[in-house]
Amino acid sequence: MTVRITVNGKPREIECEMDLPSFLAANKIDPRLVAVAINGDVIPKHDYASARVRDGDVVEVVRMVGGGAR
């Protein structure tokens, strides 16, 4: 069953529902370097294993960027 989701504002199709770590791994995203929200709810890192990406979900993946004031 194809699952339709939106990732960072763009429609995507994935093969099946999956847990968040599997979704990140399938997209070659290092979970240590991102923050993730599913349907507007920010997922704490300690809850990644229990979070699931399901049909119709809106997923936002924000990469951490280093920098600062001079």
Secondary structure, DSSP 8 states (H G I E B T S, - for coil): --EEEEETTEEEEESS-EEHHHHHHHTT--GGGEEEEETTEE--GGGGGG-EE-TT-EEEEEE-------
